[in-house]
C-alpha cells in the first residue's frame, strides 16, 4: 500500500496542531517537522508521537531536514510570525517574507514534486511569493486561503439562525483577512436559497453582522489566547486528506487565478476542486454586481501587498 509522507516546515503553534490533526485523521503514515529551531522541532515531534500511541492508525512522527522533502507527498508551509492583538494578517508581511526568503531556495533545491500548501500569513501573499520564487506549476502552490474563514462564516450563520452548520452551504471569497466577502446570493440552507426563505429567522438576518462576525472571530481568539491553532490545523488536515485520497473535494482555498472572476496573476480565496496534484479546477460562482465589486476590492488589496512583498 502507498505510504503517505507529509513534511511540515515550521514547528510552532500552527505547525504542531497541523501534525496532530493529521494524526487524528489517520490519512498519513509519516510526518516530518523542519524548523530553524531543531530542538523545538524534535520536541514537537516527540510530543505528537506520544499522542499517537492512543490513535487507531500508527503514524511515524519525527524531525528532519529539507532532504526529507525529496520523497514527500505534500509539503506544508507553516513557518512565519503569528499576528498580535490589533494586527491584521497583512501586518505580518515583512517578517513573514524574510522567513520565506530563507525557505524558498532550500525547498527549490530539493526533488519535491507535489503540492505545497501554505498556511503562513498573510496567506494569499505568501502563496504568491512562493509561487514566484519556486517557479512551479500554479496548481501545486496554493494556500488554505478562505477555508478557515468559511468555517467561521458557517459558525456565524449557526449562531444567528440556530441551524446546524452542516446544513449551511456557503463560501467566503477573497483575502484570508479583513477584506474577504460573502456572496450571500449563493448561500443555501438545506438546499434552498437563503434570500428566498420565509420566516422571521431568515428575513431578520443581518448580513453585515454575519460578515463582521466572520472577520472578528479570529481576532477574538488571538486576544483571548495569543494565537489560533485548532481551527487551521483541522482545515489543513482536510486539505491534505483531499490530496492524498485524490478525492476531488471542493474547498475554498487561495488558488492562482488565470482569468476566473475577471482576475489573473494572483492567489485569492475561491472554491476549487482539490486532488492529488493540488488545485485541479477553480469553481466560478455567479456573483451579483455588488458582490463582484467586493471581490474586486479584496483582489486589489492582495495585489498591492504582492508588490510590497516583491520589493522586500
BELCORTA-V150499 format. One record per pair of residues at least 6 apart in sequence whose C-alpha atoms are under 7 Angstrom apart, sorted by sequence separation. I is the first residue (numbers start at 1). GAP is how many residues later the second one is. If there is no record, write none. Layout:
i = (I | I)
gap = (GAP | GAP)
This chain:
i = (22 | 35 | 52 | 83 | 120 | 158 | 174 | 187 | 188 | 221 | 222 | 242 | 257 | 258 | 273 | 274 | 8 | 34 | 52 | 131 | 158 | 173 | 174 | 186 | 187 | 221 | 242 | 257 | 258 | 272 | 273 | 33 | 172 | 173 | 257 | 273 | 83 | 118 | 172 | 173 | 256 | 257 | 272 | 273 | 131 | 155 | 172 | 185 | 218 | 256 | 257 | 272 | 81 | 154 | 171 | 256 | 271 | 272 | 19 | 33 | 49 | 255 | 256 | 271 | 254 | 255 | 81 | 127 | 154 | 254 | 255 | 81 | 127 | 254 | 255 | 45 | 46 | 80 | 127 | 170 | 253 | 254 | 45 | 170 | 252 | 253 | 45 | 169 | 170 | 252 | 253 | 80 | 124 | 169 | 252 | 253 | 42 | 123 | 168 | 169 | 251 | 252 | 42 | 124 | 150 | 168 | 250 | 251 | 11 | 41 | 123 | 150 | 167 | 168 | 250 | 251 | 5 | 10 | 11 | 149 | 167 | 250 | 261 | 4 | 5 | 6 | 7 | 8 | 9 | 10 | 11 | 116 | 117 | 118 | 119 | 249 | 250 | 260 | 4 | 5 | 6 | 7 | 8 | 9 | 10 | 115 | 116 | 117 | 118 | 119 | 248 | 249 | 3 | 4 | 5 | 6 | 7 | 8 | 9 | 104 | 108 | 114 | 115 | 116 | 117 | 118 | 146 | 248 | 117 | 146 | 149 | 248 | 16 | 20 | 247 | 11 | 23 | 29 | 30 | 31 | 32 | 33 | 34 | 92 | 93 | 104 | 182 | 246 | 11 | 29 | 30 | 31 | 32 | 33 | 34 | 92 | 104 | 146 | 246 | 24 | 26 | 28 | 29 | 30 | 31 | 32 | 33 | 34 | 145 | 243 | 268 | 32 | 89 | 90 | 242 | 243 | 244 | 11 | 89 | 242 | 243 | 243 | 23 | 178 | 266 | 177 | 66 | 70 | 72 | 74 | 75 | 76 | 77 | 78 | 80 | 161 | 66 | 69 | 70 | 71 | 73 | 74 | 75 | 76 | 77 | 78 | 79 | 70 | 74 | 75 | 76 | 77 | 78 | 67 | 69 | 77 | 66 | 124 | 124 | 123 | 157 | 156 | 156 | 156 | 153 | 7 | 152 | 15 | 14 | 7 | 149 | 152 | 6 | 5 | 6 | 7 | 8 | 9 | 10 | 5 | 6 | 7 | 8 | 9 | 10 | 4 | 5 | 6 | 7 | 8 | 9 | 10 | 8 | 9 | 171 | 148 | 148 | 148 | 89 | 147 | 144 | 175 | 176 | 174 | 175 | 174 | 173 | 174 | 173 | 147 | 183 | 147 | 146 | 147 | 145 | 146 | 145 | 146 | 183 | 144 | 145 | 143 | 144 | 143 | 142 | 143 | 142 | 181 | 181 | 138 | 180 | 179 | 174 | 145 | 146 | 175 | 145 | 174 | 174 | 175 | 124 | 85 | 140 | 84 | 85 | 128 | 139 | 140 | 128 | 139 | 140 | 127 | 139 | 139 | 124 | 124 | 82 | 115 | 114 | 115 | 125 | 125 | 125 | 17 | 21 | 97 | 17 | 21 | 27 | 14 | 18 | 22 | 13 | 17 | 18 | 21 | 18 | 14 | 18)
gap = (6 | 6 | 6 | 6 | 6 | 6 | 6 | 6 | 6 | 6 | 6 | 6 | 6 | 6 | 6 | 6 | 7 | 7 | 7 | 7 | 7 | 7 | 7 | 7 | 7 | 7 | 7 | 7 | 7 | 7 | 7 | 8 | 8 | 8 | 8 | 8 | 9 | 9 | 9 | 9 | 9 | 9 | 9 | 9 | 10 | 10 | 10 | 10 | 10 | 10 | 10 | 10 | 11 | 11 | 11 | 11 | 11 | 11 | 12 | 12 | 12 | 12 | 12 | 12 | 13 | 13 | 14 | 14 | 14 | 14 | 14 | 15 | 15 | 15 | 15 | 16 | 16 | 16 | 16 | 16 | 16 | 16 | 17 | 17 | 17 | 17 | 18 | 18 | 18 | 18 | 18 | 19 | 19 | 19 | 19 | 19 | 20 | 20 | 20 | 20 | 20 | 20 | 21 | 21 | 21 | 21 | 21 | 21 | 22 | 22 | 22 | 22 | 22 | 22 | 22 | 22 | 23 | 23 | 23 | 23 | 23 | 23 | 23 | 24 | 24 | 24 | 24 | 24 | 24 | 24 | 24 | 24 | 24 | 24 | 24 | 24 | 24 | 24 | 25 | 25 | 25 | 25 | 25 | 25 | 25 | 25 | 25 | 25 | 25 | 25 | 25 | 25 | 26 | 26 | 26 | 26 | 26 | 26 | 26 | 26 | 26 | 26 | 26 | 26 | 26 | 26 | 26 | 26 | 27 | 27 | 27 | 27 | 28 | 28 | 28 | 29 | 29 | 29 | 29 | 29 | 29 | 29 | 29 | 29 | 29 | 29 | 29 | 29 | 30 | 30 | 30 | 30 | 30 | 30 | 30 | 30 | 30 | 30 | 30 | 31 | 31 | 31 | 31 | 31 | 31 | 31 | 31 | 31 | 31 | 31 | 31 | 32 | 32 | 32 | 32 | 32 | 32 | 33 | 33 | 33 | 33 | 35 | 36 | 37 | 37 | 38 | 40 | 40 | 40 | 40 | 40 | 40 | 40 | 40 | 40 | 40 | 41 | 41 | 41 | 41 | 41 | 41 | 41 | 41 | 41 | 41 | 41 | 42 | 42 | 42 | 42 | 42 | 42 | 43 | 43 | 43 | 44 | 51 | 52 | 53 | 53 | 54 | 57 | 58 | 61 | 62 | 62 | 63 | 64 | 65 | 65 | 65 | 66 | 67 | 67 | 67 | 67 | 67 | 67 | 68 | 68 | 68 | 68 | 68 | 68 | 69 | 69 | 69 | 69 | 69 | 69 | 69 | 70 | 70 | 81 | 83 | 84 | 87 | 88 | 88 | 92 | 93 | 93 | 94 | 94 | 95 | 96 | 96 | 97 | 104 | 104 | 105 | 106 | 106 | 107 | 107 | 108 | 108 | 108 | 109 | 109 | 110 | 110 | 111 | 112 | 112 | 113 | 113 | 114 | 118 | 118 | 119 | 121 | 123 | 123 | 123 | 124 | 124 | 125 | 127 | 130 | 137 | 137 | 138 | 138 | 138 | 138 | 138 | 139 | 139 | 139 | 140 | 140 | 141 | 143 | 144 | 145 | 162 | 163 | 163 | 177 | 180 | 181 | 212 | 212 | 212 | 213 | 213 | 214 | 215 | 215 | 215 | 216 | 216 | 216 | 216 | 218 | 219 | 219)
